[in-house]
Protein backbone atom coordinates (compact mmCIF):
# COMPACT_ATOMS: atom_id res chain seq x y z
CA UNK A 1 0.00 0.00 0.00
CA UNK A 2 1.45 3.33 -0.99
CA UNK A 3 2.12 5.89 1.68
CA UNK A 4 -0.67 8.38 2.12
CA UNK A 5 0.26 11.78 0.76
CA UNK A 6 -0.37 14.66 3.14
CA UNK A 7 -2.75 17.29 1.78
CA UNK A 8 -1.71 20.88 1.60
CA UNK A 9 -1.50 22.41 5.07
CA UNK A 10 -4.01 25.08 4.25
CA UNK A 11 -6.94 22.60 4.13
CA UNK A 12 -6.69 20.45 7.34
CA UNK A 13 -5.05 21.03 10.68
CA UNK A 14 -1.92 19.07 11.41
CA UNK A 15 -3.42 17.56 14.58
CA UNK A 16 -6.34 16.12 12.57
CA UNK A 17 -4.02 14.65 9.99
CA UNK A 18 -1.83 13.03 12.63
CA UNK A 19 -4.88 11.49 14.33
CA UNK A 20 -6.18 10.17 11.04
CA UNK A 21 -2.87 8.65 10.05
CA UNK A 22 -2.50 6.97 13.44
CA UNK A 23 -5.88 5.11 13.13
CA UNK A 24 -5.82 4.16 9.46
CA UNK A 25 -4.88 0.54 10.18
CA UNK A 26 -7.79 -0.03 12.64
CA UNK A 27 -11.16 -1.31 11.27
CA UNK A 28 -14.08 1.08 11.50
CA UNK A 29 -17.41 0.51 13.23
CA UNK A 30 -20.31 -0.90 11.14
CA UNK A 31 -22.88 1.53 9.94
CA UNK A 32 -26.07 1.22 12.02
CA UNK A 33 -29.04 2.03 9.81
CA UNK A 34 -31.70 -0.47 11.18
CA UNK A 35 -34.43 0.85 13.54
CA UNK A 36 -34.29 -0.12 17.21
CA UNK A 37 -37.41 -2.32 17.02
CA UNK A 38 -35.94 -4.78 14.51
CA UNK A 39 -34.10 -6.94 17.05
CA UNK A 40 -37.06 -7.33 19.50
CA UNK A 41 -39.34 -8.15 16.58
CA UNK A 42 -36.87 -10.77 15.41
CA UNK A 43 -37.01 -12.40 18.84
CA UNK A 44 -40.81 -12.35 18.76
CA UNK A 45 -40.86 -14.02 15.33
CA UNK A 46 -38.49 -16.72 16.53
CA UNK A 47 -40.70 -17.33 19.59
CA UNK A 48 -43.84 -17.58 17.44
CA UNK A 49 -42.15 -19.99 15.07
CA UNK A 50 -41.09 -22.23 17.97
CA UNK A 51 -44.54 -22.02 19.53
CA UNK A 52 -46.18 -22.93 16.21
CA UNK A 53 -43.91 -25.92 15.78
CA UNK A 54 -44.64 -27.07 19.33
CA UNK A 55 -48.37 -26.74 18.67
CA UNK A 56 -48.10 -28.95 15.59
CA UNK A 57 -46.51 -31.59 17.83
CA UNK A 58 -49.05 -31.52 20.68
CA UNK A 59 -52.17 -30.16 18.89
CA UNK A 60 -54.75 -32.49 17.37
CA UNK A 61 -57.36 -32.32 14.63
CA UNK A 62 -60.72 -33.93 15.42
CA UNK A 63 -63.08 -35.50 12.91
CA UNK A 64 -66.80 -35.68 13.70
CA UNK A 65 -69.67 -37.75 12.34
CA UNK A 66 -72.46 -35.20 12.04
CA UNK A 67 -76.11 -35.59 11.12
CA UNK A 68 -79.68 -34.53 11.91
CA UNK A 69 -81.42 -35.75 15.03
CA UNK A 70 -84.83 -35.68 16.69
CA UNK A 71 -85.96 -35.74 20.32
CA UNK A 72 -88.38 -38.50 21.26
CA UNK A 73 -90.06 -38.87 24.66
CA UNK A 74 -90.35 -42.44 25.93
CA UNK A 75 -93.73 -43.11 27.45
CA UNK A 76 -95.42 -41.23 24.63
CA UNK A 77 -97.71 -43.33 22.44
CA UNK A 78 -99.47 -42.40 19.23
CA UNK A 79 -102.92 -44.03 19.12
CA UNK A 80 -103.92 -44.95 15.57
CA UNK A 81 -107.20 -45.98 14.01
CA UNK A 82 -107.57 -49.73 13.56
CA UNK A 83 -110.19 -49.27 10.81
CA UNK A 84 -111.53 -46.52 8.62
CA UNK A 85 -114.63 -44.51 9.35
CA UNK A 86 -116.14 -41.15 10.19
CA UNK A 87 -115.58 -39.50 13.57
CA UNK A 88 -118.88 -39.14 15.42
CA UNK A 89 -117.61 -37.66 18.70
CA UNK A 90 -114.42 -36.91 20.62
CA UNK A 91 -114.89 -37.61 24.32
CA UNK A 92 -111.61 -36.16 25.63
CA UNK A 93 -109.64 -32.91 25.44
CA UNK A 94 -105.87 -32.25 25.49
CA UNK A 95 -104.44 -32.37 29.00
CA UNK A 96 -107.17 -34.65 30.33
CA UNK A 97 -106.21 -37.64 32.47
CA UNK A 98 -107.69 -40.92 31.28
CA UNK A 99 -107.89 -44.46 32.61
CA UNK A 100 -107.25 -47.71 30.82
CA UNK A 101 -110.32 -48.74 28.83
CA UNK A 102 -111.85 -45.25 28.81
CA UNK A 103 -113.50 -44.28 25.51
CA UNK A 104 -111.59 -41.54 23.71
CA UNK A 105 -113.16 -41.33 20.25
CA UNK A 106 -116.37 -42.74 18.78
CA UNK A 107 -116.88 -43.57 15.12
CA UNK A 108 -120.16 -43.42 13.28
CA UNK A 109 -121.85 -46.68 14.37
CA UNK A 110 -125.54 -46.41 13.38
CA UNK A 111 -125.43 -49.58 11.26
CA UNK A 112 -123.66 -51.63 13.92
CA UNK A 113 -126.02 -50.38 16.65
CA UNK A 114 -129.11 -51.17 14.57
CA UNK A 115 -127.81 -54.66 13.82
CA UNK A 116 -127.15 -55.32 17.50
CA UNK A 117 -130.62 -54.09 18.48
CA UNK A 118 -132.24 -56.35 15.87
CA UNK A 119 -130.36 -59.41 17.13
CA UNK A 120 -131.26 -58.56 20.74
CA UNK A 121 -134.95 -58.37 19.83
CA UNK A 122 -134.86 -61.74 18.08
CA UNK A 123 -132.90 -63.26 20.94
CA UNK A 124 -135.47 -62.07 23.49
CA UNK A 125 -138.32 -63.35 21.31
CA UNK A 126 -136.78 -66.80 20.97
CA UNK A 127 -135.93 -66.84 24.68
CA UNK A 128 -139.62 -66.20 25.52
CA UNK A 129 -140.66 -69.06 23.21
CA UNK A 130 -138.12 -71.38 24.80
CA UNK A 131 -139.27 -70.48 28.32
CA UNK A 132 -142.88 -71.18 27.34
CA UNK A 133 -141.95 -74.51 25.82
CA UNK A 134 -138.58 -75.89 27.03
CA UNK A 135 -138.99 -78.86 24.70
CA UNK A 136 -138.93 -76.61 21.61
CA UNK A 137 -135.65 -77.58 19.93
CA UNK A 138 -136.09 -74.96 17.21
CA UNK A 139 -136.16 -72.16 19.75
CA UNK A 140 -133.15 -73.61 21.59
CA UNK A 141 -131.05 -73.77 18.41
CA UNK A 142 -132.16 -70.27 17.44
CA UNK A 143 -131.08 -68.95 20.85
CA UNK A 144 -127.62 -70.52 20.44
CA UNK A 145 -127.20 -69.00 16.97
CA UNK A 146 -128.45 -65.60 18.06
CA UNK A 147 -126.09 -65.61 21.05
CA UNK A 148 -123.09 -66.05 18.73
CA UNK A 149 -124.44 -63.38 16.37
CA UNK A 150 -124.98 -61.01 19.28
CA UNK A 151 -121.39 -61.44 20.50
CA UNK A 152 -120.10 -60.81 16.98
CA UNK A 153 -122.27 -57.71 16.57
CA UNK A 154 -121.15 -56.39 19.95
CA UNK A 155 -117.52 -56.86 18.90
CA UNK A 156 -118.10 -54.90 15.70
CA UNK A 157 -119.78 -52.15 17.70
CA UNK A 158 -116.87 -52.01 20.18
CA UNK A 159 -114.47 -51.61 17.27
CA UNK A 160 -116.25 -48.38 16.38
CA UNK A 161 -114.67 -46.63 19.35
CA UNK A 162 -111.10 -45.96 20.39
CA UNK A 163 -110.20 -46.64 24.04
CA UNK A 164 -107.15 -45.79 26.13
CA UNK A 165 -104.77 -48.76 26.33
CA UNK A 166 -103.40 -47.56 29.68
CA UNK A 167 -103.54 -44.71 32.16
CA UNK A 168 -102.10 -41.44 30.94
CA UNK A 169 -102.69 -37.89 29.78
CA UNK A 170 -104.04 -36.84 26.40
CA UNK A 171 -101.39 -34.65 24.77
CA UNK A 172 -102.50 -34.05 21.20
CA UNK A 173 -105.68 -34.68 19.21
CA UNK A 174 -105.23 -34.73 15.44
CA UNK A 175 -108.79 -35.28 14.29
CA UNK A 176 -112.07 -33.39 14.36
CA UNK A 177 -115.72 -34.38 14.54
CA UNK A 178 -117.13 -35.41 11.18
CA UNK A 179 -113.71 -36.15 9.69
CA UNK A 180 -113.22 -39.31 7.71
CA UNK A 181 -110.04 -41.22 8.55
CA UNK A 182 -108.38 -44.40 7.33
CA UNK A 183 -106.86 -47.34 9.13
CA UNK A 184 -103.42 -46.54 10.56
CA UNK A 185 -103.98 -42.79 10.78
CA UNK A 186 -102.89 -41.16 14.04
CA UNK A 187 -105.89 -40.12 16.14
CA UNK A 188 -104.34 -38.75 19.33
CA UNK A 189 -101.28 -38.99 21.55
CA UNK A 190 -101.17 -40.48 25.05
CA UNK A 191 -98.47 -39.47 27.52
CA UNK A 192 -97.33 -41.64 30.39
CA UNK A 193 -96.12 -40.54 33.79
CA UNK A 194 -92.60 -41.87 33.15
CA UNK A 195 -91.60 -39.77 30.17
CA UNK A 196 -87.89 -39.81 29.42
CA UNK A 197 -86.38 -37.89 26.50
CA UNK A 198 -84.15 -39.80 24.14
CA UNK A 199 -82.21 -38.74 21.05
CA UNK A 200 -82.42 -40.44 17.66
CA UNK A 201 -79.56 -39.32 15.42
CA UNK A 202 -79.01 -40.13 11.74
CA UNK A 203 -75.27 -40.19 11.09
CA UNK A 204 -73.47 -40.86 7.77
CA UNK A 205 -73.28 -44.58 7.09
CA UNK A 206 -69.56 -44.69 6.30
CA UNK A 207 -68.82 -43.85 9.96
CA UNK A 208 -70.64 -46.98 11.22
CA UNK A 209 -67.44 -49.03 11.97
CA UNK A 210 -66.13 -46.19 14.17
CA UNK A 211 -69.30 -45.54 16.20
CA UNK A 212 -69.78 -47.64 19.34
CA UNK A 213 -72.03 -47.65 22.37
CA UNK A 214 -70.80 -45.58 25.29
CA UNK A 215 -69.30 -42.85 23.10
CA UNK A 216 -70.29 -39.26 23.95
CA UNK A 217 -72.48 -37.37 21.52
CA UNK A 218 -72.89 -33.61 21.29
CA UNK A 219 -76.33 -32.17 20.58
CA UNK A 220 -77.23 -28.69 19.34
CA UNK A 221 -80.99 -28.10 19.35
CA UNK A 222 -82.46 -26.20 16.43
CA UNK A 223 -83.17 -22.63 17.47
CA UNK A 224 -80.70 -22.74 20.40
CA UNK A 225 -77.38 -22.07 18.71
CA UNK A 226 -74.24 -22.94 20.66
CA UNK A 227 -76.34 -24.29 23.55
CA UNK A 228 -74.69 -27.71 23.36
CA UNK A 229 -76.08 -30.67 25.28
CA UNK A 230 -74.21 -33.90 26.02
CA UNK A 231 -75.49 -37.46 25.94
CA UNK A 232 -74.16 -41.01 25.78
CA UNK A 233 -74.81 -43.44 22.94
CA UNK A 234 -76.89 -46.38 24.16
CA UNK A 235 -77.65 -48.16 20.91
CA UNK A 236 -76.19 -48.21 17.40
CA UNK A 237 -78.10 -49.63 14.46
CA UNK A 238 -76.65 -52.79 12.99
CA UNK A 239 -77.63 -51.94 9.41
CA UNK A 240 -77.48 -48.89 7.21
CA UNK A 241 -80.82 -47.41 6.16
CA UNK A 242 -81.73 -45.52 3.03
CA UNK A 243 -84.03 -42.47 2.89
CA UNK A 244 -87.18 -44.57 2.33
CA UNK A 245 -86.44 -46.87 5.28
CA UNK A 246 -85.67 -43.88 7.51
CA UNK A 247 -89.03 -42.33 6.60
CA UNK A 248 -90.83 -45.52 7.62
CA UNK A 249 -88.77 -45.79 10.79
CA UNK A 250 -89.42 -42.23 11.98
CA UNK A 251 -93.01 -42.06 10.80
CA UNK A 252 -94.73 -39.82 8.28
CA UNK A 253 -95.19 -36.96 10.75
CA UNK A 254 -91.47 -36.10 10.93
CA UNK A 255 -89.93 -37.87 7.93
CA UNK A 256 -90.15 -34.73 5.78
CA UNK A 257 -87.88 -32.90 8.25
CA UNK A 258 -84.91 -35.09 7.30
CA UNK A 259 -83.87 -34.60 3.65
CA UNK A 260 -81.38 -37.46 3.26
CA UNK A 261 -79.38 -38.35 0.17
CA UNK A 262 -77.46 -41.45 1.25
CA UNK A 263 -77.31 -44.34 3.68
CA UNK A 264 -77.29 -43.51 7.39
CA UNK A 265 -76.88 -45.34 10.67
CA UNK A 266 -79.47 -44.79 13.40
CA UNK A 267 -78.02 -43.96 16.82
CA UNK A 268 -79.99 -43.81 20.08
CA UNK A 269 -78.77 -41.81 23.07
CA UNK A 270 -80.42 -41.16 26.44
CA UNK A 271 -80.49 -37.52 27.50
CA UNK A 272 -79.39 -36.95 31.11
CA UNK A 273 -82.50 -35.01 32.19
CA UNK A 274 -85.90 -33.79 31.04
CA UNK A 275 -84.62 -30.21 30.86
CA UNK A 276 -81.91 -28.44 28.89
CA UNK A 277 -80.22 -25.10 29.47
CA UNK A 278 -79.86 -22.25 27.00
CA UNK A 279 -79.10 -18.60 27.73
CA UNK A 280 -78.94 -19.38 31.47
CA UNK A 281 -82.51 -20.67 31.44
CA UNK A 282 -83.94 -24.18 31.74
CA UNK A 283 -86.40 -25.49 29.16
CA UNK A 284 -88.19 -28.85 28.91
CA UNK A 285 -87.66 -31.23 26.01
CA UNK A 286 -90.65 -31.80 23.76
CA UNK A 287 -91.26 -34.72 21.47
CA UNK A 288 -90.36 -33.90 17.88
CA UNK A 289 -87.75 -31.20 18.58
CA UNK A 290 -85.06 -31.20 15.88
CA UNK A 291 -81.33 -31.03 16.54
CA UNK A 292 -77.88 -31.54 15.04
CA UNK A 293 -75.77 -34.34 16.52
CA UNK A 294 -71.99 -34.87 16.32
CA UNK A 295 -69.82 -37.78 17.47
CA UNK A 296 -66.02 -37.55 17.59
CA UNK A 297 -64.77 -40.56 15.65
CA UNK A 298 -61.13 -39.66 15.02
CA UNK A 299 -58.36 -37.51 16.51
CA UNK A 300 -54.99 -37.03 14.79
CA UNK A 301 -51.85 -34.99 15.42
CA UNK A 302 -51.61 -31.80 13.34
CA UNK A 303 -48.07 -32.66 12.27
CA UNK A 304 -49.10 -36.10 11.00
CA UNK A 305 -52.06 -34.56 9.18
CA UNK A 306 -49.80 -32.19 7.23
CA UNK A 307 -47.03 -34.74 6.72
CA UNK A 308 -48.73 -38.15 6.29
CA UNK A 309 -45.40 -39.82 5.55
CA UNK A 310 -44.42 -39.44 9.22
CA UNK A 311 -47.08 -42.01 10.14
CA UNK A 312 -44.69 -44.73 8.98
CA UNK A 313 -42.15 -43.50 11.49
CA UNK A 314 -44.28 -42.55 14.49
CA UNK A 315 -47.20 -44.83 13.78
CA UNK A 316 -50.84 -43.87 13.35
CA UNK A 317 -52.00 -41.92 16.40
CA UNK A 318 -55.71 -41.89 15.57
CA UNK A 319 -58.01 -42.25 18.54
matplotlib code that plots the C-alpha trace (Angstrom):
import matplotlib.pyplot as plt

x = [0.0, 1.5, 2.1, -0.7, 0.3, -0.4, -2.7, -1.7, -1.5, -4.0, -6.9, -6.7, -5.0, -1.9, -3.4, -6.3, -4.0, -1.8, -4.9, -6.2, -2.9, -2.5, -5.9, -5.8, -4.9, -7.8, -11.2, -14.1, -17.4, -20.3, -22.9, -26.1, -29.0, -31.7, -34.4, -34.3, -37.4, -35.9, -34.1, -37.1, -39.3, -36.9, -37.0, -40.8, -40.9, -38.5, -40.7, -43.8, -42.1, -41.1, -44.5, -46.2, -43.9, -44.6, -48.4, -48.1, -46.5, -49.1, -52.2, -54.8, -57.4, -60.7, -63.1, -66.8, -69.7, -72.5, -76.1, -79.7, -81.4, -84.8, -86.0, -88.4, -90.1, -90.4, -93.7, -95.4, -97.7, -99.5, -102.9, -103.9, -107.2, -107.6, -110.2, -111.5, -114.6, -116.1, -115.6, -118.9, -117.6, -114.4, -114.9, -111.6, -109.6, -105.9, -104.4, -107.2, -106.2, -107.7, -107.9, -107.2, -110.3, -111.9, -113.5, -111.6, -113.2, -116.4, -116.9, -120.2, -121.9, -125.5, -125.4, -123.7, -126.0, -129.1, -127.8, -127.1, -130.6, -132.2, -130.4, -131.3, -135.0, -134.9, -132.9, -135.5, -138.3, -136.8, -135.9, -139.6, -140.7, -138.1, -139.3, -142.9, -141.9, -138.6, -139.0, -138.9, -135.7, -136.1, -136.2, -133.2, -131.1, -132.2, -131.1, -127.6, -127.2, -128.4, -126.1, -123.1, -124.4, -125.0, -121.4, -120.1, -122.3, -121.1, -117.5, -118.1, -119.8, -116.9, -114.5, -116.3, -114.7, -111.1, -110.2, -107.2, -104.8, -103.4, -103.5, -102.1, -102.7, -104.0, -101.4, -102.5, -105.7, -105.2, -108.8, -112.1, -115.7, -117.1, -113.7, -113.2, -110.0, -108.4, -106.9, -103.4, -104.0, -102.9, -105.9, -104.3, -101.3, -101.2, -98.5, -97.3, -96.1, -92.6, -91.6, -87.9, -86.4, -84.1, -82.2, -82.4, -79.6, -79.0, -75.3, -73.5, -73.3, -69.6, -68.8, -70.6, -67.4, -66.1, -69.3, -69.8, -72.0, -70.8, -69.3, -70.3, -72.5, -72.9, -76.3, -77.2, -81.0, -82.5, -83.2, -80.7, -77.4, -74.2, -76.3, -74.7, -76.1, -74.2, -75.5, -74.2, -74.8, -76.9, -77.7, -76.2, -78.1, -76.7, -77.6, -77.5, -80.8, -81.7, -84.0, -87.2, -86.4, -85.7, -89.0, -90.8, -88.8, -89.4, -93.0, -94.7, -95.2, -91.5, -89.9, -90.2, -87.9, -84.9, -83.9, -81.4, -79.4, -77.5, -77.3, -77.3, -76.9, -79.5, -78.0, -80.0, -78.8, -80.4, -80.5, -79.4, -82.5, -85.9, -84.6, -81.9, -80.2, -79.9, -79.1, -78.9, -82.5, -83.9, -86.4, -88.2, -87.7, -90.7, -91.3, -90.4, -87.7, -85.1, -81.3, -77.9, -75.8, -72.0, -69.8, -66.0, -64.8, -61.1, -58.4, -55.0, -51.9, -51.6, -48.1, -49.1, -52.1, -49.8, -47.0, -48.7, -45.4, -44.4, -47.1, -44.7, -42.1, -44.3, -47.2, -50.8, -52.0, -55.7, -58.0]
y = [0.0, 3.3, 5.9, 8.4, 11.8, 14.7, 17.3, 20.9, 22.4, 25.1, 22.6, 20.4, 21.0, 19.1, 17.6, 16.1, 14.7, 13.0, 11.5, 10.2, 8.7, 7.0, 5.1, 4.2, 0.5, 0.0, -1.3, 1.1, 0.5, -0.9, 1.5, 1.2, 2.0, -0.5, 0.9, -0.1, -2.3, -4.8, -6.9, -7.3, -8.1, -10.8, -12.4, -12.3, -14.0, -16.7, -17.3, -17.6, -20.0, -22.2, -22.0, -22.9, -25.9, -27.1, -26.7, -29.0, -31.6, -31.5, -30.2, -32.5, -32.3, -33.9, -35.5, -35.7, -37.7, -35.2, -35.6, -34.5, -35.8, -35.7, -35.7, -38.5, -38.9, -42.4, -43.1, -41.2, -43.3, -42.4, -44.0, -45.0, -46.0, -49.7, -49.3, -46.5, -44.5, -41.1, -39.5, -39.1, -37.7, -36.9, -37.6, -36.2, -32.9, -32.2, -32.4, -34.6, -37.6, -40.9, -44.5, -47.7, -48.7, -45.3, -44.3, -41.5, -41.3, -42.7, -43.6, -43.4, -46.7, -46.4, -49.6, -51.6, -50.4, -51.2, -54.7, -55.3, -54.1, -56.4, -59.4, -58.6, -58.4, -61.7, -63.3, -62.1, -63.3, -66.8, -66.8, -66.2, -69.1, -71.4, -70.5, -71.2, -74.5, -75.9, -78.9, -76.6, -77.6, -75.0, -72.2, -73.6, -73.8, -70.3, -68.9, -70.5, -69.0, -65.6, -65.6, -66.1, -63.4, -61.0, -61.4, -60.8, -57.7, -56.4, -56.9, -54.9, -52.2, -52.0, -51.6, -48.4, -46.6, -46.0, -46.6, -45.8, -48.8, -47.6, -44.7, -41.4, -37.9, -36.8, -34.6, -34.0, -34.7, -34.7, -35.3, -33.4, -34.4, -35.4, -36.2, -39.3, -41.2, -44.4, -47.3, -46.5, -42.8, -41.2, -40.1, -38.8, -39.0, -40.5, -39.5, -41.6, -40.5, -41.9, -39.8, -39.8, -37.9, -39.8, -38.7, -40.4, -39.3, -40.1, -40.2, -40.9, -44.6, -44.7, -43.9, -47.0, -49.0, -46.2, -45.5, -47.6, -47.6, -45.6, -42.9, -39.3, -37.4, -33.6, -32.2, -28.7, -28.1, -26.2, -22.6, -22.7, -22.1, -22.9, -24.3, -27.7, -30.7, -33.9, -37.5, -41.0, -43.4, -46.4, -48.2, -48.2, -49.6, -52.8, -51.9, -48.9, -47.4, -45.5, -42.5, -44.6, -46.9, -43.9, -42.3, -45.5, -45.8, -42.2, -42.1, -39.8, -37.0, -36.1, -37.9, -34.7, -32.9, -35.1, -34.6, -37.5, -38.3, -41.5, -44.3, -43.5, -45.3, -44.8, -44.0, -43.8, -41.8, -41.2, -37.5, -36.9, -35.0, -33.8, -30.2, -28.4, -25.1, -22.2, -18.6, -19.4, -20.7, -24.2, -25.5, -28.8, -31.2, -31.8, -34.7, -33.9, -31.2, -31.2, -31.0, -31.5, -34.3, -34.9, -37.8, -37.6, -40.6, -39.7, -37.5, -37.0, -35.0, -31.8, -32.7, -36.1, -34.6, -32.2, -34.7, -38.2, -39.8, -39.4, -42.0, -44.7, -43.5, -42.5, -44.8, -43.9, -41.9, -41.9, -42.2]
z = [0.0, -1.0, 1.7, 2.1, 0.8, 3.1, 1.8, 1.6, 5.1, 4.3, 4.1, 7.3, 10.7, 11.4, 14.6, 12.6, 10.0, 12.6, 14.3, 11.0, 10.0, 13.4, 13.1, 9.5, 10.2, 12.6, 11.3, 11.5, 13.2, 11.1, 9.9, 12.0, 9.8, 11.2, 13.5, 17.2, 17.0, 14.5, 17.0, 19.5, 16.6, 15.4, 18.8, 18.8, 15.3, 16.5, 19.6, 17.4, 15.1, 18.0, 19.5, 16.2, 15.8, 19.3, 18.7, 15.6, 17.8, 20.7, 18.9, 17.4, 14.6, 15.4, 12.9, 13.7, 12.3, 12.0, 11.1, 11.9, 15.0, 16.7, 20.3, 21.3, 24.7, 25.9, 27.5, 24.6, 22.4, 19.2, 19.1, 15.6, 14.0, 13.6, 10.8, 8.6, 9.4, 10.2, 13.6, 15.4, 18.7, 20.6, 24.3, 25.6, 25.4, 25.5, 29.0, 30.3, 32.5, 31.3, 32.6, 30.8, 28.8, 28.8, 25.5, 23.7, 20.2, 18.8, 15.1, 13.3, 14.4, 13.4, 11.3, 13.9, 16.6, 14.6, 13.8, 17.5, 18.5, 15.9, 17.1, 20.7, 19.8, 18.1, 20.9, 23.5, 21.3, 21.0, 24.7, 25.5, 23.2, 24.8, 28.3, 27.3, 25.8, 27.0, 24.7, 21.6, 19.9, 17.2, 19.8, 21.6, 18.4, 17.4, 20.8, 20.4, 17.0, 18.1, 21.0, 18.7, 16.4, 19.3, 20.5, 17.0, 16.6, 20.0, 18.9, 15.7, 17.7, 20.2, 17.3, 16.4, 19.3, 20.4, 24.0, 26.1, 26.3, 29.7, 32.2, 30.9, 29.8, 26.4, 24.8, 21.2, 19.2, 15.4, 14.3, 14.4, 14.5, 11.2, 9.7, 7.7, 8.5, 7.3, 9.1, 10.6, 10.8, 14.0, 16.1, 19.3, 21.6, 25.0, 27.5, 30.4, 33.8, 33.2, 30.2, 29.4, 26.5, 24.1, 21.1, 17.7, 15.4, 11.7, 11.1, 7.8, 7.1, 6.3, 10.0, 11.2, 12.0, 14.2, 16.2, 19.3, 22.4, 25.3, 23.1, 24.0, 21.5, 21.3, 20.6, 19.3, 19.4, 16.4, 17.5, 20.4, 18.7, 20.7, 23.5, 23.4, 25.3, 26.0, 25.9, 25.8, 22.9, 24.2, 20.9, 17.4, 14.5, 13.0, 9.4, 7.2, 6.2, 3.0, 2.9, 2.3, 5.3, 7.5, 6.6, 7.6, 10.8, 12.0, 10.8, 8.3, 10.7, 10.9, 7.9, 5.8, 8.2, 7.3, 3.6, 3.3, 0.2, 1.3, 3.7, 7.4, 10.7, 13.4, 16.8, 20.1, 23.1, 26.4, 27.5, 31.1, 32.2, 31.0, 30.9, 28.9, 29.5, 27.0, 27.7, 31.5, 31.4, 31.7, 29.2, 28.9, 26.0, 23.8, 21.5, 17.9, 18.6, 15.9, 16.5, 15.0, 16.5, 16.3, 17.5, 17.6, 15.7, 15.0, 16.5, 14.8, 15.4, 13.3, 12.3, 11.0, 9.2, 7.2, 6.7, 6.3, 5.5, 9.2, 10.1, 9.0, 11.5, 14.5, 13.8, 13.4, 16.4, 15.6, 18.5]

ax = plt.figure().add_subplot(projection="3d")
ax.plot(x, y, z, "-o")
ax.set_aspect("equal")
plt.show()
